Amino acid sequence: MNRIYSGDDFFLYANGTWYNKTEIPADRSSLGIFQGIASEVARRNAELISDAAKGNTPEAKMVADYYTAYMDEATIEKRGLDPMKAELAEIAAIKDKKDLARVMGSQLRADVDPLNSTNFYTANLFGLWISADMNDPKKNVPYILQGGLGMPDRDYYVGTDADSVALQTKYRTHIANVLKLAGIADTDAKASRIYDLESAMAATHANREDSASVPKSNNPWKTSDFAKQAPGLDWKTYFQTAGVGKVPMMIVWHPGAIKGISALVESKPLDVWKEYLMLRALERASGSLPKVFRDEAFNFFGKELSGARVQAPRQRGAINATSNALGDLVGKMYVDKYSAKGKGRHRGA
């Protein structure tokens, strides 16, 4: 092996031995220092959540109950899609574009971050980020971002090379498989319509380079002007349902996508949007549905999209789900045990 000098490739110069000898675990798609830190945090959280069952506070019981329910595979299998009946029925009952805006508004994801590549993407129609106003840093304002895609970003849809086309075909199959598992009829035709809708959305999205350009993202719009700036979506209903109806102004990070997706709400048939929303609902819930849904999600998103070879143990999913759903409670438990203000004997554990 040729010697590597620091000026040629500093990463391999500093980490070459580790890089060449370390094997990525089969249930992961990558490995590095951040994954190592995350693994240690996950190990500590697993202990905290397991110990929560011994606690006698309402908070500890809530954490323990959530984790136990997620791990109760027998009950999950028995209940099937019963826990989703209300959400799927709400989607099926959409009768006009106002109803559509109301359902979509209830799903606005409010924790995206355009400056953090690991938390930028959302499969919900749009994402919201709260941060300092670029034009008046003394106050915080909401930023609205593009979303709505099942695959990570527009490049996965617009690519024409052999690998991209193969992945697009596998994603179409995945959509059909999810619908079929849910007992939805005419899956191939619906999967094709859903994929075509996502592809049309992707065509309106900003590419990665433009998304990373902060100056291009500084587009303040009055919320009352969205209907004029981006006609198609019932923005008043959307914002009211999302809980931001009284916000006077938002900064539009991706104006092209906001306009383009809103126009698609108007031009695409209502039934296609309902099919799309059913898919999104099923995919969001895949981790807590019967095993066939979890396996299907892994087969595409874990194996085909990310390169993992085996599925992570359910316990890891339960830990992550509990931490995500009850983050404040789990975070408080973590700080109480491991911070400098917590019990000193645990520091460095």
Secondary structure, DSSP 8 states (H G I E B T S, - for coil): -----TTT-HHHHHHHHHHHH----TT-S--SHHHHHHHHHHHHHHHHHHHHTT--SHHHHHHHHHHHHHH-HHHHHHHTTGGGHHHHHHHHT--SHHHHHHHHHTT-B----TT-GGG---SSSEEEEEEEETTEEEEEEEEEEE---SSSSTHHHH--SHHHHHHHHHHHHHHHHHHHHTT-SSHHHHHHHHHHHHHHHHHHS--HHHHT-TGGG--EEEGGGHHHHSTTS-HHHHHHHHT-TT--EEEES-HHHHHHHHHHHHHS-HHHHHHHHHHHHHHHTGGGS-HHHHHHHIIIIIIIIT--SS---HHHHHHHHHHHHTHHHHHHHHHHHHSTTS-GGGTT-
